[in-house]
Amino acid sequence: MTRDEEFEDLRPLLFSIAYRILGSVAEAEDAVQDTWLRWQGTTTVPVSVKAFLSAVVTRISIDVLRSARVRREEYVGPWMPEPLLSDPYEDPERAAELADSLSTAALLLLERLSPLERAVFVLREVFGFGFPDVASAVGRSETACRQLAVRARRHMNDGRPRFEADRREREELAERFFDAFRVGDVAGLRELLAADVSMVGDSGGKAPLVAQEAYGVEAVAALMVLVAERFERIGVRLEPHALNGQPGAIFHAPDGKVLSVMTLDVLDGRIQAIHAVVNPDKLGHVGPVADIWALSRAAAEAEAGK
């Protein structure tokens, strides 16, 4: 196998590592490209190409994350990771860890960790790297990495419920939810929502939102109905689609362009959280992005003229 072929074989893994560290599709793709350039420029013949390239992409991602955290502190409104349509990396032996770490809720919890804790957690707990390789990747001793892993695992376990393992049950509940959403069935929505359900929208100040956040069955159900009514007036189409390993939907403008995406976190047969991304900067990889401001004006005019 040539060096180019070795890299391409590992590209899905490298992207998956970078995405979990960064929470950004665009930044993860850039980190993988930088790793490729460094691979082309080195004469090193590593014992393990997988360990070597994973270490390079991890170090690049840590550096990017440190600068990104400053930007995220200045972000307008709630910040959410860029939605991922599908994970390019598969490992049957770690399927549960890979799926669990990809959810919006898990990525938001990872945001609470320091860059080093986040990298160690991703390499060790998600991808199962041994501590010698983890230590090499982050430039710390094995002892220090074990301590980082313990702290990271404790933070993650304290804050994250595990979502339903039964994919069919999640999909069926999501189908019922979006059916109720389409017709503005507030009673049907209430039936599916957990008592302490939350709905959070990420616009980054670059798109209009009905509300950035809502909590509780009544508030979330009412907000969903309001959104459904506005979408119906301007001909928005809902396409059910798994996002970040969770049930969700892509919303398309009348011209087919992407307006927003929504994901659902499910636990104990109820929807615990709804995350919506409308920031156009985070949707370009999903498809051509709609002019949400023009659609918002159209919705307001339709509402005024009814």
Disulfide bonds with the S-S distance in Angstrom:
none
